[in-house]
Amino acid sequence: MSTKELPELSGKVALVTGASRGIGYGVAEALVARGDRVCITGRGEEALKEAVETLGSDRVIAVPGKAHDEAHQAAAVAATMEAFGRVDFLVNNAGTNPVFGPMAELDLNVARKVYETNVISALGFAQQTWRAWQKDNGGAIVNIASVAGISPSPFIGAYGMSKAAMVNLTLQLAHEFAPLVRVNAIAPAVVKTKFAQALYEGREAEAAAAYPLGRLGVPEDIGGAAAFLTSDQSDWITGQTLVVDGGIFLNAGVG
């Protein structure tokens, strides 16, 4: 996105975690495209640097670090406040899925790591943005969950379990943070990212054929949904999980 293509500033500011690539990058791109200024986070400094350069260094900053690190959470929010003076929107996208296999054989230490990164980090960032800006000024939070959190997902059960917790975290925060802050979640099916590559690599056509809309998701699909849930058009929506799945759940019907 070149500087010439950037719209006028909206006056709003977002913090998007895990946004150097994939879904997080797609969300950041959608928010910048409508005029928001954005802070992105991630573990890789070089990848973040490239993302900032592509999105526009006059509107985007980056803070590297591990999502579950409380010091990183505080630093990211502080940097956003220092650079832009506010943090209206939080999109909790950072996540991990380091294990593939049955729940009966799941290493409990791995399960703890998944939960810490996917759920506790989201709560930590929500607490930080709430204290820094939202409790006095309002805003919106979007948690990136997954269809794995609302249906059985063989061999990625630890991930699904954490995303189910993310859905419930959305409900809890939506109740507690109302009426000033709206909190919603997005539950994507398979989106074409490096993170999800193992689910379709070498068999994309076969995987896509299972979807009524005939394709896998792309980061822009989730970016559009996040932009909606942080817009004035969704002002009467909170505590909801928006399923963005290309119609895959339609295949669960009988007959």
Secondary structure, DSSP 8 states (H G I E B T S, - for coil): --GGG-----S-EEEESS-SSHHHHHHHHHHHHTT-EEEEEES-HHHHHHHHHHH-TTTEEEEES-TT-HHHHHHHHHHHHHHHS---EEEE--------B-GGG--HHHHHHHHIIIIIHHHHHHHHHIIIIIHHH-EEEEEE--GGGSS--TTBHHHHHHHHHHHHHHHHHHHHHTTTEEEEEEEE--BSSSTTGGGTTT-HHHHHHTSTTSS-B-HHHHHHHHHHHTSGGGTT--S-EEEESTTGGGGGS--
